Each structure stands twice: as C-alpha cells, then as structure tokens.
C-alpha cells in the first residue's frame, strides 16, 4: 500500500484508522517491553523469545537466519549468539546449521524464553479478540 | 499474586503519596494558556474549545499517574516537570522506557484506542499539568483538527525515544546512559538542579544502586555534576554531552523538530 493511499484511508477516520492506532499502541508496548528486556534478560532468553515471535508471525518452524543477522537483532556479538544457539540446540529446542534454523520443540523454547514473550503475546491476543 | 499485583505492590512501595487526596481543581477559564507545547501550538479557536475541559492539576515528585492495567481516566498535558514511563517485569524489576515533559502528554494510550496500559507512569519532579478526562480528549481527538495531528506526531516522537532507549539499554555503558538521562531530565525541568535518590536512579536505569553510585561518583569526580544526598546539580552541561551516548542527540533532534511545520 502506498503511503499516500494509506494516509487517505486513515484520514477517513473509519475502522482502518482505529485499527492502525491500536496497532501503534501495541507496537509501542512491544518496544517499551523491549527496553526492559534488553536491560534485564540474558542473550539465551532473548534469543528464545525472538525466535518464538518470528515463529508466530511467519507461521513456520523453519527460519532462514544468519548468525550475523541474529547478532544485529539482539545487539550482541556473533560469539554470544553462537553460544546461546548452541545451548538451545543442546537441550533439543532447535536445530541450526548454515543459516537455517529449525524449531523442533517450541514448548521447550517457551520455557527458556523470558517472560516478555508471554506478556507480549497476551497483549497481541487481547487486541485482536 | 499475579504479575500485575506484584508490579502494583512494587510501585506502591515506592510512592507513599499514591493516595494523596486533592482538592477538586477548577476549570482553566480566564487563565493564560498553559505552557505545554502541544497546547501552545493549537490555533486559538481550537484551544478555546478545549479550554473548558482542562483543569490545572499539580503533583509532587514520586506521584503515580498510571498504574499497570488500570483504567486510564485522565490524560495530562505537562506544563512543567518530568513524567517517567516505566516498563516493569514480573519480578518487579523496572527500567525507564521514556520521559515526558512540557513537549508532550501522558496518557496517549487512550487516543490510540486502549483503555489501559501495562506500563506505569510516575512523576520524576514536581509536575504541573493541564488535566483532561480521557472521554473529552478522545472526543476532541476524533474531531480531526490540529490537536489530532499534533498528538499523532507526539506519539511518533515518543516512539522514537522508546525505540532508541531499547537500543541504548542494550548497547551503551551505564556512564553514558546516566549522562544522557541527566541531560534529558534537565531539558525538561529547565533547571540545573534537581532531586533524585540513588534508589530512584537505579530503577530508572535498571541497574543496582551500587552501579549508580559508581557512575555518579565518576561524573562528580570529573566535575560534571555535584551530587549530594539526592540533590543533583549539573555543573558542566557540555561535558555531560561529551560523555553521553549519541542517543541523546538523536532523540533531541526529533523532539526539537516535531512541532514544526
């Protein structure tokens, strides 16, 4: 959708307008939660949360991701991503080789993920129910 | 106890003034236009429509404006002082996600269509506001005039601040973050001296008190601030700008330009 056309639809102040604003609210909460998560949670917890959030959105257990990309997303060095990913592989949550990451046990991944995952997901579900 | 109960307990324990009663404020008719930058940017006719719905309401430092998941009854256009927006975790750990000063309004969730938020807001200094009921604000917002335009721009600007803070909390050192934070507060209280306990700072920055103490001492020893029993005096603003991370300038630029054109 072109931004001009989005603006025109938005200006009509109908349900598109309301949905966009609610989405903005939700995204705002996601980001504010992340300020806290980035401060208080370990790489492994954050990696697990991030993978689960991706899984929910692409609706697939297979994700194409380089370590470098993950290191940008999580704001840590490659080595730290590598260590965290190895631990998740070690406990059977994921398989990861050559840029392909497969979630093989998402329940276990949820146990590793920080509470932020559950908090963000609950909010998202509320919004669209 | 649910996570929210936990968070509420934690916050209550910080703010002895939570249930302080207030005399009912009178409307703002016949008073000069408040200093809030959104309000001062409104065309005269639009402000006149709004005026009867605003009430001057002031808060002491440490007052809670919003509790997590509690219905938002009012929004507050800040005229002076600083309100902190905090993101809490289940164990009560917090970090500040953003600050709101005279450039903005606390309670934006209501115009976005939400009736509550999991974040908490509390005053970080003595704060003077123009209060409006959530219902009135939403009605005015829906009229689609300049107020709506300015509030949406403010939402965007706030979004930039919070996003930047997410990165800053991950990537920058405590010294840098403390310096940035002091500058952001000073910009909003417009005074080189303000009151902040170490406990408060540790909650804002999401670190232990010992860490805050070390960082504050460093700034004091290099002559950038004076810090005694919760009173901070900024001695060398330029020096602080040299210590802080680039996040300060990035966010400041957004705030300086958001009300223009």
Interface residues (C-beta under 8 A of the other chain):
Chain A: X11 X13 X18 X21 X22 X24 X25 X27 X28 X29 X31 X32 X33 X34 X35 X36 X37 X38 X39 X40 X74 X75 X76 X115 X116 X119 X123
Chain B: X3 X85 X87 X88 X89 X90 X93 X94 X95 X96 X97 X98 X109 X111 X112 X113 X114 X117 X118 X119 X142 X144 X155 X158 X159 X162 X163 X165 X166 X167 X169 X170 X171 X206 X207
